[in-house]
Amino acid sequence: MTSSTLFDVEAALKRDGAPEALAAAVDTAFRELTTESFARFEQQVLRRVFDLLLSNDPREKLGSLAAMDALIESPSGAQEVSMPYGLIPK
């Protein structure tokens, strides 16, 4: 996986079929990166998705929700993923 992967993820969030493309990128990263690299990648992706959720632009909010829905079945580097910004109460 190249260093442009995060750029590819951001581009995927802005086009049709974006949620599926994002899930595919995460699946590929899970297979190709080391555990530590994947954890960093996953954290960056989730941070971007939650930043979109907090946006004032309704399209970005909807894109964020679609991305989260697509990522539910994707592999994760953690058993329990903590949500940034305290959005999900424990």
C-alpha positions as CSV (number, residue, x, y, z in Angstrom):
1,M,0.0,0.0,0.0
2,T,1.4,3.4,-1.0
3,S,1.6,6.6,1.0
4,S,-1.2,8.0,-1.1
5,T,-3.7,5.6,0.5
6,L,-5.2,8.2,2.8
7,F,-5.6,10.5,-0.2
8,D,-7.4,7.7,-2.0
9,V,-9.6,7.3,1.0
10,E,-10.5,11.0,1.1
11,A,-11.2,10.9,-2.7
12,A,-13.4,7.8,-2.2
13,L,-15.5,9.7,0.4
14,K,-16.4,12.3,-2.3
15,R,-17.8,10.2,-5.1
16,D,-20.5,7.7,-5.9
17,G,-19.8,4.3,-4.5
18,A,-17.7,5.9,-1.9
19,P,-18.7,3.8,1.1
20,E,-17.9,0.6,-0.7
21,A,-14.6,2.0,-2.0
22,L,-13.7,3.1,1.5
23,A,-14.5,-0.4,2.9
24,A,-12.4,-2.0,0.1
25,A,-9.5,0.3,0.9
26,V,-9.6,-0.6,4.6
27,D,-9.9,-4.3,3.8
28,T,-6.8,-4.0,1.5
29,A,-4.9,-2.1,4.1
30,F,-5.7,-4.7,6.7
31,R,-4.2,-7.4,4.5
32,E,-1.2,-5.5,3.3
33,L,0.0,-3.4,6.3
34,T,1.7,-4.5,9.5
35,T,-0.5,-4.5,12.6
36,E,1.0,-1.2,13.8
37,S,0.7,0.5,10.4
38,F,-2.8,-0.6,10.0
39,A,-3.7,0.7,13.4
40,R,-2.4,4.1,12.5
41,F,-4.2,4.0,9.1
42,E,-7.4,3.0,10.7
43,Q,-7.2,5.8,13.3
44,Q,-6.6,8.3,10.5
45,V,-9.6,7.0,8.5
46,L,-11.9,7.0,11.5
47,R,-10.8,10.5,12.5
48,R,-11.6,11.8,9.0
49,V,-15.0,10.0,9.1
50,F,-15.9,11.6,12.4
51,D,-14.7,15.0,11.3
52,L,-17.1,14.7,8.4
53,L,-19.9,13.8,10.9
54,L,-19.2,17.0,12.8
55,S,-19.2,19.1,9.7
56,N,-21.8,21.8,9.1
57,D,-22.3,20.5,5.5
58,P,-25.3,18.0,5.5
59,R,-23.7,16.1,2.5
60,E,-20.6,15.5,4.6
61,K,-22.7,14.3,7.5
62,L,-24.6,11.9,5.3
63,G,-21.3,10.7,3.7
64,S,-19.9,10.1,7.2
65,L,-22.9,7.9,8.1
66,A,-22.7,6.0,4.9
67,A,-18.9,5.4,5.5
68,M,-19.6,4.2,9.1
69,D,-22.3,1.8,7.8
70,A,-19.8,0.4,5.2
71,L,-17.1,0.0,7.7
72,I,-19.1,-2.0,10.2
73,E,-18.2,-5.3,8.6
74,S,-14.5,-4.2,7.9
75,P,-11.7,-5.6,9.9
76,S,-10.4,-3.6,12.8
77,G,-7.0,-3.4,14.5
78,A,-8.6,-3.3,17.9
79,Q,-11.1,-5.5,19.7
80,E,-13.0,-2.5,20.8
81,V,-12.5,0.7,18.8
82,S,-12.9,3.9,20.9
83,M,-14.8,6.6,19.2
84,P,-13.0,10.0,18.9
85,Y,-14.5,13.1,20.5
86,G,-16.5,11.0,23.0
87,L,-19.4,10.6,20.5
88,I,-20.4,7.2,21.8
89,P,-21.0,7.0,25.5
90,K,-19.7,3.9,27.3
